[in-house]
Amino acid sequence: MLALEDVHAYYGDGHILKGMTFRMGEGHVATLLGRNGAGKTTALRAIMGLVPVSNGTIKFNNVDITNRKPYQIASHGVGYVPEERAVFPSLSV
């Protein structure tokens, strides 16, 4: 299960996630919908530890993964594939 509880995240002075609460049970699929700038990507990046969470908690299978390093979060089975093509910018095809 993935659970976000009152999660807040910023980019500089910009308060992007303002108390996001979300729960998704095992075996379920969810979609984040919203206009540009609503915080969809920021939520995913916060879950993966790529954006620091200033308040709130993120739990995966009842383990608190809030603000852990991305490799630590990945070791619990959480993954993130960004839309951008620059996943490995130093590598060539």
VEXDO-770965 format. One record per residue (C-alpha): residue number from 1; residue in three letters; x, y, z. Coordinates in pm, 1 decimal. Each point is the difference from the previous one (the first is absolute). Example, Ala and Ser with C-alpha at 12.3 -4.5 7.8 and 13.67 -1.06 7.14 Angstrom:
<node i="1" aa="ALA" east="1230.0" north="-450.0" up="780.0"/>
<node i="2" aa="SER" east="137.0" north="344.0" up="-66.0"/>
//
This chain:
<node i="1" aa="MET" east="0.0" north="0.0" up="0.0"/>
<node i="2" aa="LEU" east="111.6" north="354.7" up="-75.8"/>
<node i="3" aa="ALA" east="-118.0" north="276.9" up="232.3"/>
<node i="4" aa="LEU" east="71.9" north="371.9" up="-0.4"/>
<node i="5" aa="GLU" east="-119.6" north="190.9" up="304.9"/>
<node i="6" aa="ASP" east="-9.8" north="381.4" up="3.4"/>
<node i="7" aa="VAL" east="304.9" north="24.4" up="-230.6"/>
<node i="8" aa="HIS" east="143.2" north="345.2" up="-72.1"/>
<node i="9" aa="ALA" east="279.3" north="64.6" up="-250.5"/>
<node i="10" aa="TYR" east="163.0" north="312.4" up="-139.3"/>
<node i="11" aa="TYR" east="213.1" north="107.2" up="-293.2"/>
<node i="12" aa="GLY" east="186.6" north="292.6" up="153.4"/>
<node i="13" aa="ASP" east="-270.2" north="233.8" up="134.8"/>
<node i="14" aa="GLY" east="-271.6" north="-166.2" up="-211.5"/>
<node i="15" aa="HIS" east="-232.5" north="-211.3" up="216.8"/>
<node i="16" aa="ILE" east="-97.5" north="-272.4" up="-249.3"/>
<node i="17" aa="LEU" east="-152.3" north="-280.6" up="207.5"/>
<node i="18" aa="LYS" east="-227.7" north="143.3" up="266.3"/>
<node i="19" aa="GLY" east="-105.6" north="-279.4" up="230.9"/>
<node i="20" aa="MET" east="-42.3" north="-282.7" up="-250.3"/>
<node i="21" aa="THR" east="-163.3" north="-309.1" up="148.8"/>
<node i="22" aa="PHE" east="-31.2" north="-311.0" up="-213.4"/>
<node i="23" aa="ARG" east="-34.9" north="-374.0" up="60.3"/>
<node i="24" aa="MET" east="28.9" north="-282.8" up="-247.4"/>
<node i="25" aa="GLY" east="-38.6" north="-363.6" up="96.5"/>
<node i="26" aa="GLU" east="202.0" north="-294.0" up="-124.1"/>
<node i="27" aa="GLY" east="-98.2" north="-113.0" up="-348.2"/>
<node i="28" aa="HIS" east="-174.0" north="327.4" up="-84.5"/>
<node i="29" aa="VAL" east="79.4" north="243.2" up="-278.5"/>
<node i="30" aa="ALA" east="-46.3" north="374.3" up="38.1"/>
<node i="31" aa="THR" east="35.9" north="303.4" up="-223.8"/>
<node i="32" aa="LEU" east="89.0" north="353.9" up="104.8"/>
<node i="33" aa="LEU" east="-194.1" north="250.7" up="-205.0"/>
<node i="34" aa="GLY" east="33.6" north="375.5" up="-5.3"/>
<node i="35" aa="ARG" east="94.2" north="304.7" up="-200.5"/>
<node i="36" aa="ASN" east="358.3" north="97.7" up="-72.5"/>
<node i="37" aa="GLY" east="172.3" north="106.6" up="320.0"/>
<node i="38" aa="ALA" east="-247.5" north="-177.9" up="229.5"/>
<node i="39" aa="GLY" east="272.6" north="-211.4" up="161.7"/>
<node i="40" aa="LYS" east="-35.8" north="-340.6" up="-167.2"/>
<node i="41" aa="THR" east="369.2" north="-36.1" up="-84.2"/>
<node i="42" aa="THR" east="103.4" north="156.8" up="329.7"/>
<node i="43" aa="ALA" east="-205.5" north="-262.1" up="185.1"/>
<node i="44" aa="LEU" east="174.1" north="-281.6" up="-187.2"/>
<node i="45" aa="ARG" east="340.8" north="159.3" up="52.5"/>
<node i="46" aa="ALA" east="-73.1" north="42.0" up="372.6"/>
<node i="47" aa="ILE" east="-97.5" north="-366.7" up="28.2"/>
<node i="48" aa="MET" east="333.7" north="-95.3" up="-159.6"/>
<node i="49" aa="GLY" east="202.8" north="232.9" up="221.6"/>
<node i="50" aa="LEU" east="95.7" north="230.2" up="-286.9"/>
<node i="51" aa="VAL" east="-181.8" north="297.1" up="157.2"/>
<node i="52" aa="PRO" east="23.9" north="51.9" up="376.9"/>
<node i="53" aa="VAL" east="-319.3" north="-20.0" up="204.4"/>
<node i="54" aa="SER" east="-19.2" north="285.2" up="250.6"/>
<node i="55" aa="ASN" east="-300.4" north="-136.9" up="196.6"/>
<node i="56" aa="GLY" east="-199.3" north="-321.2" up="-2.3"/>
<node i="57" aa="THR" east="86.0" north="-364.6" up="-56.0"/>
<node i="58" aa="ILE" east="26.7" north="-244.3" up="-287.5"/>
<node i="59" aa="LYS" east="-32.1" north="-370.1" up="78.8"/>
<node i="60" aa="PHE" east="39.7" north="-302.5" up="-224.5"/>
<node i="61" aa="ASN" east="-112.1" north="-334.0" up="143.9"/>
<node i="62" aa="ASN" east="-15.7" north="166.7" up="342.8"/>
<node i="63" aa="VAL" east="366.2" north="109.0" up="-20.0"/>
<node i="64" aa="ASP" east="64.3" north="374.2" up="28.5"/>
<node i="65" aa="ILE" east="195.9" north="96.3" up="-313.6"/>
<node i="66" aa="THR" east="-35.3" north="376.5" up="47.9"/>
<node i="67" aa="ASN" east="316.4" north="182.4" up="-110.8"/>
<node i="68" aa="ARG" east="204.0" north="-315.9" up="-43.0"/>
<node i="69" aa="LYS" east="254.5" north="-15.7" up="-281.2"/>
<node i="70" aa="PRO" east="-140.2" north="-118.7" up="-335.3"/>
<node i="71" aa="TYR" east="209.4" north="-319.1" up="4.2"/>
<node i="72" aa="GLN" east="-139.9" north="-84.8" up="345.9"/>
<node i="73" aa="ILE" east="-356.7" north="52.5" up="-121.7"/>
<node i="74" aa="ALA" east="66.5" north="-209.0" up="-312.0"/>
<node i="75" aa="SER" east="128.8" north="-282.2" up="221.6"/>
<node i="76" aa="HIS" east="-352.8" north="-22.3" up="145.7"/>
<node i="77" aa="GLY" east="-142.5" north="-58.6" up="-349.0"/>
<node i="78" aa="VAL" east="-108.9" north="353.2" up="-94.0"/>
<node i="79" aa="GLY" east="91.4" north="117.2" up="-350.1"/>
<node i="80" aa="TYR" east="-35.9" north="314.1" up="-206.0"/>
<node i="81" aa="VAL" east="40.6" north="39.8" up="-375.4"/>
<node i="82" aa="PRO" east="-8.2" north="368.6" up="-94.2"/>
<node i="83" aa="GLU" east="-145.8" north="124.3" up="-325.4"/>
<node i="84" aa="GLU" east="322.1" north="179.2" up="-93.8"/>
<node i="85" aa="ARG" east="252.0" north="-172.2" up="-222.1"/>
<node i="86" aa="ALA" east="296.6" north="105.4" up="215.8"/>
<node i="87" aa="VAL" east="-16.6" north="-287.9" up="246.6"/>
<node i="88" aa="PHE" east="369.0" north="-80.0" up="-63.6"/>
<node i="89" aa="PRO" east="132.3" north="318.6" up="-162.2"/>
<node i="90" aa="SER" east="362.8" north="-115.4" up="-0.8"/>
<node i="91" aa="LEU" east="-73.0" north="-321.1" up="-193.5"/>
<node i="92" aa="SER" east="-42.1" north="-38.1" up="-376.1"/>
<node i="93" aa="VAL" east="-203.4" north="-254.1" up="-189.6"/>
//
